[in-house]
Amino acid sequence: MPTIECMRRQAMYEDALARVNLFSGLRKKDLKDLAAYCKERTFSPGSVLLSQGEQGLGLFILTKGTARITRKSSSVGVEEVLGQATAGDVIGEMALLDDLPRSATVTAVDEVTVLLLPVWEFRRILREIFRSDPDVGLSLLAVLSGRVRRAEQRACD
């Protein structure tokens, strides 16, 4: 039997997921399933949340703080700032689509709290969503596709 604290934490995770654009089309049951696999992590200022070149094992949903997103140019090794992520932003979502290494490094600017969702759990639940409600699955893929397109556009600018 889950404790009251565990149930409160689960409800907070569901609420955080529901506020993320990526998951806006999901049903309550799907959010509950995803929230069950989320782990909360806190990073101190200067800590690296994820590193360019490492294997992506999940996505992060920032619930508190600010993180800087950077990428090292392969040709010159110069670090360029791609942007910042704040509460409500998702980082590392490309790991949901492919098994390629991370394309950027994300570093905590101040104390950052995230929900970590393992990629294998997300993919398992996504398969269930596609079986039971393909339209919701397609909506989720459309959001991911839009994020990829915007990232490509930023890279070209």
N, C-alpha and C positions, 0 to 999 in steps of 0.2 A: 504494500500500500504506500503510495507516494506521500511524502510529508507535505505539510502546508507550504513550507519554504520552497520545496521542489515544484509544487503546483504554481506558486507565484512566479517563480523564475520561468517556468514553461509559458505562462501567460504573457510575461514580458517579452520573451523571445518571439512568440506568435505576433504580438503587437508590432515589434520592431520589423519583422518580416513583412507584415501587411503594409507598412508605410514605405516599403522599397518599391520603386517603379517596376523593377524586374519581376516582382511577384504579385503585382497588383491584380492580375487576372485569376489568381489561384483561389480555389474554394477554401473554406475554413478548414475542412478536413486535411487538405494538402498542406496548408500552412502549419497545422498541428503536427503533421507527420515530419515536415522539415524541421520545425522547432525542436522536436524530440532529439534530433541529431546535432543540434548546434552546441558549441562549447564557447563559453565566454573567456576571453583573454585580455589582459591589460599589458600595455607596453609603456615604458617610461620614455621621456624625451630622448631622442637620439637613437632609440632602438629600431632595428630593422624588422618590419613586419614580413616582408618578402623580398627576395633578391633576384635581380635580373639574372637569367641563366639557370636558376634552380627549377626543379620539377614542380609544377603546380598541383598541389594536393587538395585544394579547396578554394572557396571564395570567402572573403571577409566582408562583413557588413559593419561599418563604423557606427557605433552607438554614442560615442563621446570622443571629443578631441579633434585634432587636425593632423593630417599626414601629408608629407611631400612626396610627389611621384617624380622620379628621375630615370633617365636612361643614358647609358654610356654609348657613345658613338663607336662602332666597331672599327672604323677607319682611323680615327684620331685618339680615341679613348677619352674624349672630353665629355663630361657629364652635363646633360641638358635637363632643365626642369620642365616637365610636361604639364604640371599642374598640382593642385591640392585636392585632397579628399576630406570631407567633414562628415559630421553625424548624418546618417541616412544614405551615404554613398556606399556603393559596392565596389570592391577592388578584387582583382584576381579572377574575374568572371570568365576570362578566356579559357581557364582550366576546365570549365564546364563543356567547352566545345571541342577541345583537342588535347592531346597529351604532350604538347610542345613545351619547352622551357619558358619561364616567365620572361616577358618582354620589357619589364621595368623593375626598378627597385622602389619600395615604399618605406619611408622612414617616419617615425613619430616626431612631430614638431613639439607637441606637448604631451601630457598623459593621454593615451589613446586606449579606448575600450572597443573591442570588436566581438562580433559573433562569428565564429569559424564554422562553416558548413563544408564537411568533407565532400569532395567531388563524387565519390562512388555512391554516397547516400543520395545526393541530388539526382544523379543519373538513374538510380533505381526508382526513385519516386517519379521522375519524369516519364519513365517507361510506363508506370502505372497510370499516370495522367493521360498519356496518349492512348492507352487501351480503353480507359473509361470515358474520357472527354477530349477527343482530338482537337476540338476548337480551342480549348484552354492551352493545350500543348503548343499549338500553332501560334497562339497569341504570345506565349512565353518566348518562342523562337524569334518572333518578329521584334520583340523588345531587345533580345540579344543581338540580332542582326543590326538594329539601329545603333546600338552601342558600338559595334564593330565599325560601322560606316563612319560614325562621328570620330572615332579614334583614327581611322585612316585619313579623314579630312584634316584633322589636327596635324598629323604627320606630314601632310603635303603642304600645309600653310607655312 
